[in-house]
């Protein structure tokens, strides 16, 4: 049955309202007046393909969705705004989320054109009851992290590049400029799958932790419409659980203990062993040299570098594992606050390598690679390739230069 102008207008209105955008905001986004938007939604004005494409992007939809036999009234973005109503008022965040969904849809389209079966990659699911207290949330997070490390065969080793890890589990990742109070977010969408986005404005080591935090939401909170990790929500139980997961996942208790023991520390200052020789028991006692077991800030710097976390995260982990007490924690934190930690890390070459590695934008790399392949196979035009590249910050002249230098013009 042909799509009437009235039905198309109704679908546009439904998509706009479901993600909390006013007619005026939509008009500003696509450079039309509020009156024009009102006429389009009422079916009294036709809409060009260019205008519809802009409308689709502005409301976080695929333009094809407006022509589907069955129109989906609520998508991932709309569902998220329904549970987080105040977010719809944040234009900057709304645009960032719309950009994320648009990228996800284009990636899905490229995979379909290249016949890549994304269904082979599916992140695990850990079903848990809602935590009843902070203690319960912490216990749940730590337990899931331990189980997940075992499932992935990580043992007590560092996780390496968290972007590669998440991508290997079928989770799309991206770096986007988000408001400063938001460290990351996770979106679930039937069309694009799972999308984890972290704040590109945050330091590299914080981004690594944020990826682990969002991975907890992927594993445990998939029944929700989505998750936004904001500073003001850190005391919510699911956020406490995700932070506990991230700490254990990034710095497993066994791994931390083994690393500290390899430094000759972490043992009791006095140890006793009973040896039975078949007739009698011999008591053996060993005392460590005074102060030899005391963990120092340089030990914490090495630990932080080994697991790819910040020094302050390493200090909190040592404290929570009771490898240092409150007095030692405060002493080293004070040293860190004065800049001693940075100086020590520089001296030990235990800072820059991780900072440089940071969190790579693996999504961008794979997105552009698939776009080039689709263009080579003539599944998309050069103009479409240029359009897709622009979505991840690549300018048209850079595309032309690449195609020319790589010999694609001669293919």
Secondary structure, 3 states (H helix, E strand, C coil): CCCCHHHHHHHHHHHHHHCCCCHHHHHHHHCCCHHHHHHHHCCCCCCCHHHHHHHHHHCCCCHHHHHCCCCCCCCHHHHHHHHCHHHHHCHHHHHHHHHHHHHHHHHHHHHHHCCCCHHHCCCCCCCCCCCCCHHHHHHHHHHHHHHHHHHHCCCCCCCCCHHHHHHHCCEEEEEECCCCCEEEEEEEECCCEEEEEEECCCCHHHHHHHHHHHHHHHHHCCCCCEEEEEHHHCCCHHHHHHHHHHHHHHCCHHHHHHHHHHCCCCCCCEEEEEEECCCCEEEEEEECCCCCCCCCHHHHHHHHHHHCCCHHHHHHHHHHCCCCCHHHHHHHHHHHHCCHHHHHHHHCCCCHHHHHHCCCCHHHHHHHHHHHHHHHCCCCCHHHHHHHHHHCCCCHHHHHHHHHHCCHHHC
